Amino acid sequence: MPALGANAALAVLSNATGIRFDPYFAFNFFVEIQGILSGGFSEVSGLQAETETQEYAEGGLNHYVHRFAGRTRYPALVLKHGLTPLDALWLWHQQVARGNVIRLNGTIYLLNEMRLPVVWWNFKNAFPTKWVGPDLRAGSNDIAFESIELAHEGLSRPALASIAGVGLKAAGFF
């Protein structure tokens, strides 16, 4: 008899306990850099990881191609928020522009309906590579936004089952 995978195990647990695992809303998040809450961002993009593959066609084997994992790449994180007098991101970028590269670690937290962190991504050794100021137009009443791009050395995320406090490993599912 096959064993249950993690998602199937969560579904069984959900049905047995009545606990629902609804998707989280994407607008409920905050960003922390080096242990300091870095303001209310309106947008975070670049939460991605892509592993390159290398193909090898083995002679005499025509029904498939071997694929091997290569390097994993992480695109820049882009943080966007309304422009305020708080200028820590601008100052951080200016340090880098002057040749003083300061690398910092941070975390992006996704919150549930009660505004409690439920999923988070840690990024490490980040530094700003691009700062973009607001588009200024006299006839507009839009909010002035700034954004900053952060190069980093990777993302990590704790297992969802451990965040939810679900003891799936203890129950023999892993």
C-alpha positions, 0 to 999 in steps of 0.5 A: 500500500502506498504511503500518503504524501504531505499534501494528502496527509494534510487533507486527511488531517483536515477532514479528521479535525475540521481544521481548514487549510485555505489559501492565504491572501497575498496583500497581508505581509511585511518585510523585516531587514536585519531584525528591523521592521522595514516599513509597510511595503505595498508590493514584493516581487521576485520570490523565485528560485530556478534550478538550471538543468543540463541535458545529456542524450545517451547514445542508443537511448532514444525514448528520453533524455537524461536531465541533471540539476545544475545551479539554482538562481534567485532573481532580485527581490523588488520591494515597493512602497509609498515614499515617506520621510523614512529614507533607510532604503535610499541611504543603504543604496547610496552606501553601495553606490559609494562602494561600501557594500553592506550585506544584510539578511531579511525575512518576508512574512505572509500573515493570516487573517489575524495578522499572524505570520504563517509563512515566511521566506528568509533571504541572506546577504542582500544588498541593493542594486537598483533604486527607483523613485516615483513617477511625478506628474502634475495632473496626477493624484497617485501615491508617490512610490519608491522601489528597491531591488535587492540581490541576494544569495538565496531563499529559505523557508521552514516547512509549512507543517512545522509552521502549522504545528502539525506533527505529521512526522510524528504521525509517520507521514514523513 
